[in-house]
């Protein structure tokens, strides 16, 4: 009887330990890549405010500068729509992380079948990864 209880207790402890160890916490580099991907998904969906809010020091930018950036983003998206039919997809190719800085390499796919790899510099502000 004591052996059965001991076996059950050990089994329960092992199951709990395995459960805790199997919980995968998102690694900082995964978070950098995911944030860069999310930002570019906002960009290709023409959600410029969401894209800009992910930039470092966004809250300190003058409103006039934000509007200029928004106009430049819209101009870029219009150009890609005109020249390549627009965006069809964006994926993460790879990333390079050194401390609180990262370069995320995204693959942009366009509706005309062309592709382009871009480097997105990111910085970790202590809470989240931001566009640099």
N, C-alpha and C positions, 0 to 999 in steps of 0.2 A: 504494500500500500504506500509506504514512504517513497519507494523507488518510482512508483507511478506519479505521485505528486511532484517529485523532484523532476522527473522527465517532462511533465506538463509545464512546470514553471520554467525550465530551461527552454523548452520549445516556444513558449510565449515570449520570453526575453529575446530569443533569436529572431522571431518573426517581427517584433517591434524594431529591433536593430536593423534588420534587412529593409524594413519599410522606410525607416528614416534615411538609411544610406541610399536607397533607390530614388529618393526624391531629388530630382536634378534641379539645381538652382542655375538660373541663366548666368552664364559667364559674362564678365564685362565686355569681352570682345564680341560675344553674340549680341549683346545689347547695342554695341556700336553699329554693327552691321544691320541689325533690325531697325534702329533709328534712322540710319541713312536710307534704307529701303523705304521705310514709311514716309520719309520726307519727299523722296522722289515720286512715290505714289501720289502724294498730295499735289506735287508739281504737275504731273501729267494729267491729273484730274482737274487742273486749273483751280486748285484750292490754295491760292497764294498766301493768304493770311496764315493758314496752318503751317505751310512751309516756312514762312518767315518767323513764326513764333518758336521754331526749333533752332533758331540761330543764337549764337552766343551774344549776350548783351542786347537782345531784342528789346527788352523793357526799357533800356536806356537810349534807344534810337529816337531821334526826333520824328514826329509824324511825317514831316515832309520827306525825310530820307526813306522811311518805310514805303511811302507812296512811289518814290522813284524806283526802289527795288521791285515793288509789285509791277510797275510798268515794264521794267526790264525782263522780269520773269514772263510776263504775258507776251512780250515781243519775241522772246526765245521760243515759247510754245507755238505761237503763230507761225514762226519761221519753219519749225519742224513739221507743222501740219502742211504748210505750203510745199516745202521741198521733199518731204518723205511720207506724206500722208498722215502724219501724226505718230504717236507712240502706240505700240501694241503690248509691250511688256517691259518690266524691269526686274532684274534678278541680281543677287549678290554673287560675284565671282570669287572674291577673296578679301582679306583684310590684313593689315599690318598694324600692330599695336605696340607702342612703346610708352609705358607709364600711363599718363592721362591723355595721350594723343593717339589718334588712329587715322589711318588712311583706309577707307573702304572702297573697293573696286566694284563698281556696278556695271552690268551689261545692259545697255539700253537697246531694245529691239523696236524697229519701226515698221509701219504697215507696208512699206515698199519692200520689205525683206532685208534691209540693211541693218547693221548693228554697229554699236559704238561702245567702247569701254571707257568709263570715266573714273577719275579718282575723287573721292569725296573726303576732304579733311574734316575730322571730328575732334572734339575736345570734351573730356569728362569734367564736369563742374563740381563734382562731389556728390551729386544726386543722379544726374542723367547725362547721357551723351548729347552733345549739341553740334550743330553745323558750325564750322569755324569760318 
